[in-house]
Amino acid sequence: MVYFTVYLKNLNNGTGYVDTALADDQLMRDFLQFLDIGVKAHKAYAVVDAANNDAPVGVFAVNLADVAAITATVPQQNDHPELFSPPEVAAAKPPGEEAAASEIEPDERAK
């Protein structure tokens, strides 16, 4: 479970933000993707009841174009170590190391 404060542009509720508890950090990942390349996620996020053992109680959807900022708070780092680890990046091959040759034979007419 992750607690989010979502600051929205033109939200007229007196504060400008919405607090919610979601099942995971997918909202933050989608927002970072939106900031990087402009792709908006089209999905709803599971809202959980923090007092009732993280049971899902509803859904949360937001237009990422209207989000000014998001803050996230995880109650216990020990409960969710994957949220605090850097993303895994596949190691690139050195420039001199070529990929294995394909099994496709060249066309005989090309010779």
Sequence and secondary structure as in RCSB ss.txt:
>XXXX:A:sequence
MVYFTVYLKNLNNGTGYVDTALADDQLMRDFLQFLDIGVKAHKAYAVVDAANNDAPVGVFAVNLADVAAITATVP
QQNDHPELFSPPEVAAAKPPGEEAAASEIEPDERAK
>XXXX:A:secstr
 EEEEEEETT  SSSSEEEEEESSSHHHHHHHHHHHH       EEEEEGGGTTEEEEEE   GGGEEEEEEE S
 TTT GGGSS         TT      S    GGG 
